[in-house]
Amino acid sequence: MLTRDQAKQLVQSLLDSQITEMDCEVAVIDSATLERPFGWVFFCQSKEYLLTGNYSTQLAGNSPLIVNRHTGQVVATGTAEPAEEYIARYEASLASGAA
């Protein structure tokens, strides 16, 4: 079973591996992290925006990432709907055994 810190490191490693695609460094927003029975939902933003607050460096279209504490699975969500919708779907998939 993962700890929150281990789950965050999984997410940060994934984000770090995508730096060339995103053309900027991205960090987890600790204060926005949601804890649920299945694990955590991590939100991220460009490091520059988090440090400076400069809106021109803010990421757009970055979706929350779900980490299952039991399996270590990292699941990307989406941005078309509120995060709670994606979380509810993930929870439903766990209940049905689909995840």
VOROPA-403579 format. One line per 2 residues: for each residue x, y, z of N, C-alpha, C, O, CB. Coordinates in Angstrom, 2 decimals. Glycine has a CB too. Example, Ala and Ser with C-alpha at 12.3 -4.5 7.8 and 13.67 -1.06 7.14 Angstrom:
<rs>
13.19 -5.69 7.80 12.30 -4.50 7.80 13.20 -3.30 7.80 14.24 -3.32 8.46 11.31 -4.47 9.05  12.85 -2.25 7.08 13.67 -1.06 7.14 12.90 0.03 7.87 13.41 1.14 8.04 14.08 -0.60 5.72 $
</rs>
This chain:
<rs>
0.85 -1.17 0.00 0.00 0.00 0.00 0.90 1.24 0.00 1.89 1.31 0.74 -0.97 -0.01 1.23  0.54 2.21 -0.84 1.33 3.43 -0.96 0.98 4.45 0.12 -0.15 4.51 0.60 1.12 4.05 -2.33 $
1.97 5.24 0.48 1.73 6.41 1.32 1.43 7.59 0.39 1.64 7.51 -0.82 2.95 6.71 2.26  0.95 8.66 0.96 0.69 9.87 0.17 1.98 10.36 -0.50 1.97 10.74 -1.66 0.09 10.99 1.06 $
3.08 10.35 0.24 4.36 10.81 -0.32 4.80 9.93 -1.49 5.30 10.44 -2.49 5.44 10.83 0.76  4.63 8.62 -1.37 4.99 7.73 -2.47 4.11 7.98 -3.69 4.59 7.98 -4.82 4.88 6.26 -2.03 $
2.83 8.19 -3.45 1.90 8.46 -4.56 2.26 9.78 -5.23 2.25 9.88 -6.46 0.45 8.51 -4.05  2.58 10.79 -4.43 2.98 12.08 -4.99 4.24 11.91 -5.84 4.35 12.52 -6.91 3.22 13.12 -3.87 $
5.20 11.11 -5.38 6.43 10.89 -6.14 6.13 10.20 -7.47 6.76 10.52 -8.48 7.42 10.05 -5.32  5.19 9.26 -7.48 4.79 8.63 -8.74 4.27 9.67 -9.73 4.65 9.68 -10.90 3.70 7.56 -8.50 $
3.41 10.55 -9.23 2.84 11.60 -10.08 3.94 12.55 -10.55 3.99 12.89 -11.73 1.75 12.39 -9.32  4.81 12.98 -9.64 5.87 13.92 -10.02 6.80 13.29 -11.04 7.25 13.98 -11.97 6.66 14.37 -8.79 $
7.11 12.01 -10.90 7.96 11.31 -11.88 7.30 11.29 -13.25 7.96 11.50 -14.27 8.26 9.88 -11.42  6.00 11.05 -13.27 5.26 11.07 -14.53 5.31 12.46 -15.15 5.56 12.60 -16.34 3.80 10.64 -14.31 $
5.07 13.48 -14.34 5.11 14.86 -14.85 6.51 15.21 -15.35 6.65 15.84 -16.40 4.68 15.84 -13.75  7.54 14.81 -14.61 8.92 15.10 -15.01 9.26 14.42 -16.34 10.03 14.97 -17.13 9.89 14.64 -13.93 $
8.69 13.25 -16.59 8.98 12.54 -17.84 8.32 13.21 -19.04 8.65 12.91 -20.19 8.50 11.09 -17.74  7.39 14.12 -18.78 6.67 14.80 -19.86 7.11 16.25 -20.05 6.46 17.01 -20.77 5.19 14.76 -19.58 $
8.22 16.64 -19.43 8.68 18.03 -19.51 8.87 18.47 -20.95 8.47 19.58 -21.31 9.98 18.21 -18.74  9.47 17.63 -21.79 9.72 18.05 -23.17 8.42 18.26 -23.93 8.34 19.14 -24.79 10.58 17.01 -23.89 $
7.39 17.47 -23.63 6.10 17.64 -24.29 5.41 18.92 -23.82 4.76 19.61 -24.61 5.19 16.43 -24.01  5.56 19.25 -22.54 4.86 20.39 -21.97 5.65 21.69 -22.10 5.09 22.78 -21.97 4.56 20.13 -20.52 $
6.95 21.59 -22.36 7.81 22.76 -22.53 7.90 23.60 -21.26 8.17 24.80 -21.33 7.29 23.61 -23.68  7.67 22.98 -20.10 7.84 23.67 -18.82 7.87 22.62 -17.72 7.46 21.48 -17.91 6.68 24.71 -18.58 $
8.36 23.03 -16.56 8.34 22.14 -15.40 6.99 22.25 -14.72 6.42 23.33 -14.60 9.50 22.48 -14.42  6.50 21.11 -14.27 5.17 21.04 -13.66 5.31 20.45 -12.25 6.11 19.54 -12.03 4.19 20.19 -14.53 $
4.53 20.98 -11.31 4.59 20.52 -9.93 3.19 20.20 -9.40 2.20 20.76 -9.86 5.26 21.56 -9.04  3.16 19.31 -8.44 1.92 18.97 -7.74 1.56 20.13 -6.80 2.43 20.70 -6.14 2.06 17.62 -6.95 $
0.28 20.46 -6.75 -0.21 21.48 -5.82 -0.67 20.74 -4.55 -1.78 20.22 -4.50 -1.39 22.34 -6.45  0.20 20.71 -3.55 -0.09 19.95 -2.33 -1.41 20.34 -1.68 -2.16 19.48 -1.24 1.03 20.12 -1.33 $
-1.68 21.62 -1.62 -2.88 22.10 -0.93 -4.18 21.69 -1.63 -5.25 21.72 -1.02 -2.84 23.61 -0.80  -4.08 21.30 -2.90 -5.27 20.91 -3.66 -5.51 19.41 -3.65 -6.56 18.94 -4.10 -5.16 21.40 -5.08 $
-4.54 18.63 -3.16 -4.65 17.18 -3.18 -5.85 16.71 -2.36 -6.07 17.15 -1.23 -3.35 16.54 -2.65  -6.61 15.80 -2.96 -7.77 15.21 -2.29 -7.44 13.79 -1.86 -6.88 13.02 -2.64 -9.02 15.23 -3.23 $
-7.79 13.44 -0.64 -7.61 12.06 -0.18 -8.97 11.38 -0.15 -9.95 11.91 0.36 -6.94 12.02 1.22  -8.99 10.18 -0.71 -10.20 9.36 -0.76 -9.85 7.96 -0.28 -8.67 7.63 -0.18 -10.82 9.33 -2.20 $
-10.83 7.12 0.01 -10.53 5.76 0.46 -9.64 4.98 -0.52 -8.82 4.17 -0.09 -11.82 5.00 0.69  -9.80 5.21 -1.81 -9.01 4.48 -2.81 -7.60 5.02 -2.93 -6.71 4.30 -3.39 -9.70 4.55 -4.15 $
-7.36 6.27 -2.54 -6.05 6.89 -2.71 -6.15 8.40 -2.73 -6.73 9.01 -1.84 -5.39 6.40 -3.98  -5.57 9.01 -3.77 -5.49 10.46 -3.83 -5.78 10.97 -5.23 -5.64 10.25 -6.22 -4.12 10.94 -3.36 $
-6.18 12.23 -5.28 -6.34 12.94 -6.54 -5.39 14.12 -6.46 -5.50 14.98 -5.58 -7.85 13.41 -6.79  -4.44 14.15 -7.40 -3.42 15.19 -7.42 -3.69 16.18 -8.55 -4.04 15.79 -9.66 -2.01 14.58 -7.57 $
-3.53 17.44 -8.24 -3.67 18.52 -9.22 -2.28 19.12 -9.43 -1.46 19.13 -8.52 -4.71 19.61 -8.74  -2.03 19.62 -10.62 -0.71 20.16 -10.91 -0.81 21.48 -11.69 -1.86 21.83 -12.22 0.12 19.14 -11.71 $
0.31 22.18 -11.73 0.38 23.46 -12.42 1.85 23.72 -12.73 2.73 23.07 -12.16 -0.24 24.62 -11.55  2.12 24.65 -13.62 3.51 24.96 -13.95 4.21 25.52 -12.71 3.63 26.30 -11.95 3.60 25.97 -15.13 $
5.46 25.10 -12.52 6.23 25.58 -11.37 6.37 27.09 -11.42 6.29 27.77 -10.40 7.61 24.91 -11.32  6.58 27.62 -12.62 6.76 29.06 -12.74 5.51 29.81 -12.27 5.62 30.82 -11.56 7.09 29.44 -14.19 $
4.34 29.34 -12.66 3.11 29.99 -12.21 2.97 29.91 -10.69 2.60 30.89 -10.05 1.88 29.35 -12.90  3.27 28.74 -10.13 3.14 28.58 -8.68 4.10 29.50 -7.92 3.79 29.96 -6.83 3.40 27.13 -8.29 $
5.27 29.76 -8.52 6.25 30.62 -7.87 5.96 32.10 -8.07 6.19 32.91 -7.16 7.62 30.31 -8.38  5.47 32.47 -9.25 5.35 33.90 -9.59 3.92 34.42 -9.62 3.69 35.61 -9.43 5.98 34.15 -10.91 $
2.96 33.53 -9.87 1.58 33.97 -10.04 1.32 34.63 -11.38 0.24 35.19 -11.60 1.22 34.93 -8.94  2.29 34.58 -12.28 2.17 35.18 -13.61 1.22 34.32 -14.46 1.54 33.19 -14.81 3.58 35.31 -14.30 $
0.06 34.89 -14.77 -0.97 34.14 -15.49 -0.51 33.63 -16.86 -1.03 32.63 -17.34 -2.19 34.99 -15.67  0.43 34.30 -17.48 0.89 33.87 -18.80 1.68 32.57 -18.73 1.93 31.95 -19.77 1.74 34.96 -19.44 $
2.07 32.14 -17.54 2.81 30.88 -17.39 1.93 29.75 -16.87 2.41 28.65 -16.61 3.99 31.08 -16.47  0.65 30.04 -16.70 -0.30 29.05 -16.18 -0.62 28.00 -17.24 -0.80 28.33 -18.41 -1.60 29.74 -15.70 $
-0.68 26.74 -16.83 -1.08 25.67 -17.74 -2.59 25.71 -17.94 -3.34 26.09 -17.05 -0.65 24.29 -17.20  -3.01 25.33 -19.12 -4.43 25.19 -19.41 -4.67 23.77 -19.88 -3.85 23.21 -20.62 -4.91 26.24 -20.50 $
-5.76 23.18 -19.48 -6.09 21.83 -19.93 -5.36 20.73 -19.19 -5.34 19.59 -19.64 -5.80 21.71 -21.37  -4.75 21.05 -18.07 -4.07 20.01 -17.29 -5.08 19.34 -16.37 -5.79 20.00 -15.60 -2.88 20.61 -16.47 $
-5.14 18.04 -16.47 -6.18 17.31 -15.74 -5.62 16.68 -14.46 -4.43 16.37 -14.39 -6.79 16.22 -16.62  -6.46 16.50 -13.47 -6.03 15.83 -12.24 -5.62 14.38 -12.51 -6.08 13.76 -13.47 -7.16 15.88 -11.19 $
-4.76 13.87 -11.65 -4.32 12.49 -11.74 -4.75 11.75 -10.48 -4.56 12.23 -9.36 -2.78 12.41 -11.93  -5.34 10.59 -10.68 -5.79 9.73 -9.58 -4.72 8.67 -9.34 -4.22 8.06 -10.29 -7.18 9.07 -9.89 $
-4.36 8.45 -8.09 -3.43 7.37 -7.74 -4.14 6.42 -6.77 -4.64 6.84 -5.72 -2.11 7.93 -7.10  -4.18 5.16 -7.15 -4.78 4.13 -6.30 -3.74 3.68 -5.27 -2.68 3.18 -5.64 -5.28 2.92 -7.15 $
-4.04 3.85 -4.00 -3.10 3.53 -2.92 -2.80 2.03 -2.84 -1.75 1.63 -2.34 -3.64 4.02 -1.59  -3.72 1.19 -3.32 -3.57 -0.26 -3.21 -2.77 -0.85 -4.37 -2.03 -1.82 -4.18 -4.93 -0.91 -3.15 $
-2.90 -0.28 -5.56 -2.25 -0.84 -6.74 -1.12 0.01 -7.30 -0.28 -0.49 -8.05 -3.27 -1.05 -7.82  -1.09 1.29 -6.94 -0.09 2.20 -7.51 -0.47 2.70 -8.90 0.30 3.42 -9.53 1.24 1.53 -7.58 $
-1.63 2.31 -9.36 -2.09 2.75 -10.69 -2.30 4.26 -10.69 -2.89 4.82 -9.77 -3.40 2.02 -11.09  -1.80 4.91 -11.76 -2.01 6.34 -11.96 -2.98 6.50 -13.12 -2.74 5.97 -14.21 -0.66 7.11 -12.23 $
-4.07 7.21 -12.89 -5.12 7.37 -13.90 -5.28 8.85 -14.22 -5.54 9.66 -13.33 -6.47 6.76 -13.41  -5.11 9.19 -15.49 -5.36 10.56 -15.93 -6.86 10.76 -16.06 -7.58 9.87 -16.52 -4.63 10.88 -17.28 $
-7.33 11.91 -15.65 -8.75 12.21 -15.79 -8.93 13.08 -17.04 -8.31 12.81 -18.06 -9.32 12.93 -14.51  -9.74 14.08 -16.97 -9.96 14.96 -18.11 -10.28 16.36 -17.63 -10.21 16.66 -16.43 -11.09 14.44 -18.99 $
-10.62 17.22 -18.57 -10.92 18.61 -18.22 -12.29 19.06 -18.73 -12.69 20.20 -18.50 -9.86 19.52 -18.78  -13.00 18.19 -19.41 -14.30 18.57 -19.97 -15.38 18.70 -18.90 -16.38 19.39 -19.09 -14.73 17.55 -21.02 $
-15.17 18.02 -17.78 -16.14 18.03 -16.69 -15.43 18.36 -15.38 -14.20 18.29 -15.32 -16.89 16.67 -16.59  -16.16 18.70 -14.34 -15.52 18.95 -13.04 -14.79 17.70 -12.55 -15.18 16.58 -12.85 -16.58 19.40 -12.00 $
-13.73 17.91 -11.80 -12.93 16.80 -11.28 -13.78 15.79 -10.53 -13.54 14.59 -10.61 -11.82 17.32 -10.37  -14.78 16.27 -9.79 -15.63 15.37 -9.01 -16.35 14.34 -9.89 -16.62 13.23 -9.45 -16.66 16.17 -8.22 $
-16.66 14.71 -11.13 -17.30 13.76 -12.05 -16.36 12.60 -12.38 -16.76 11.44 -12.38 -17.74 14.47 -13.36  -15.10 12.93 -12.66 -14.11 11.89 -12.97 -13.83 11.02 -11.75 -13.66 9.81 -11.86 -12.81 12.53 -13.48 $
-13.79 11.64 -10.59 -13.56 10.89 -9.35 -14.73 9.94 -9.10 -14.51 8.78 -8.74 -13.39 11.85 -8.15  -15.95 10.41 -9.28 -17.13 9.56 -9.09 -17.11 8.38 -10.06 -17.45 7.26 -9.67 -18.43 10.37 -9.29 $
-16.72 8.61 -11.30 -16.63 7.51 -12.28 -15.58 6.49 -11.86 -15.78 5.28 -11.96 -16.30 8.06 -13.69  -14.44 7.01 -11.38 -13.38 6.10 -10.94 -13.87 5.27 -9.76 -13.66 4.06 -9.72 -12.11 6.89 -10.56 $
-14.52 5.91 -8.80 -15.05 5.18 -7.64 -16.08 4.13 -8.09 -16.11 3.03 -7.55 -15.70 6.16 -6.64  -16.91 4.48 -9.06 -17.90 3.52 -9.57 -17.21 2.35 -10.26 -17.65 1.21 -10.15 -18.86 4.22 -10.56 $
-16.11 2.63 -10.98 -15.39 1.55 -11.65 -14.77 0.60 -10.63 -14.68 -0.60 -10.87 -14.31 2.11 -12.58  -14.34 1.13 -9.50 -13.80 0.27 -8.43 -14.89 -0.60 -7.84 -14.69 -1.79 -7.58 -13.14 1.12 -7.33 $
-16.06 0.00 -7.63 -17.18 -0.74 -7.04 -17.65 -1.86 -7.96 -18.10 -2.91 -7.50 -18.34 0.21 -6.75  -17.54 -1.63 -9.28 -17.99 -2.64 -10.23 -16.89 -3.63 -10.59 -17.13 -4.62 -11.29 -18.51 -1.97 -11.50 $
-15.67 -3.36 -10.10 -14.55 -4.25 -10.40 -13.89 -3.98 -11.73 -13.07 -4.78 -12.17 -14.99 -5.65 -10.36  -14.24 -2.88 -12.38 -13.69 -2.58 -13.71 -12.30 -1.96 -13.64 -11.57 -2.02 -14.62 -14.62 -1.65 -14.44 $
-11.93 -1.36 -12.53 -10.62 -0.69 -12.44 -9.57 -1.62 -11.85 -8.42 -1.23 -11.70 -10.71 0.58 -11.58 $
</rs>
